[in-house]
Amino acid sequence: MKKVWIDAGHGGKDPGAVGNGLQEKDIALAVSLGVKQRLESQYVGVQVLLSRSTDVFLELKDRTNKAKPAGADLLVSIHCNAGGGPGGFETFRYTSVSAASKTFQNGLHTEIMAALKPYGVIDRGQKSKNLHMIRENKMPAVLTENLFIDVLSDAAKLKRQEVIDAIIQGHVSGTVKYLGLKRKEGAVVTKERDINVVSPWAAPAWEEMQKNGYYDGKRPGAAITREESAIVLNRLRKNILDLIAGVMRGSVKSRSD
């Protein structure tokens, strides 16, 4: 049985980075729970242990004190970044580590970036730093910084469920490759989206577009065809022309008055 320790950064009274309607602690926990669910449900002989499974506060030493005696084969500490700039994804290992940690970091980083490539995420590279969670544990340990909370373009990505799913899958794939895990027979690789349910991040815009007559409210998660997009754009064109015509009529009336 392989053991994986997942540390969801921050929690409770410590929200971590905050910005653009997001809190780091929430994303870290969602990713951690997703990694645990996918690894244990899809692969043979793996147990995922969590520093926290709810929104609670833990001191750094409490996290490492829990992880050290667990006998885990590897550790991943999951975070989001802050500090502005162009944003992106990066990973950290301790400044003085074994070849195993370097190998794990390389594989994990590569798999997460591959999953995030369709979303145009910037690769900030593989780095080393004197960080508590990766310093105080003897097993191969990597800390991931999953986009920037305070960068608008990154925050917009983090509000999309498919991006969170990609981050989760990247962590799973990197762990699977490093540990050489085998998939369970009949395991579902990915959860198919229900196209009849609107994503939370899109709900306000979807409701507005319905009210204004652009969409009929059906199949919010379905892909749009060129003919469907032509209908939406034509409705938009007509509304713009009507608006311009109304402004022009008002202008002529005011001059005549």
Beta strands, then each sheet from edge to edge (+ up, - down):
strand 1: 2-8
strand 2: 18-19
strand 3: 22-23
strand 4: 46-50
strand 5: 74-81
strand 6: 89-93
strand 7: 123-128
strand 8: 141-148
sheet 1: 4+ 1+ 5+ 8+ 6- 7-
sheet 2: 2+ 3-
end
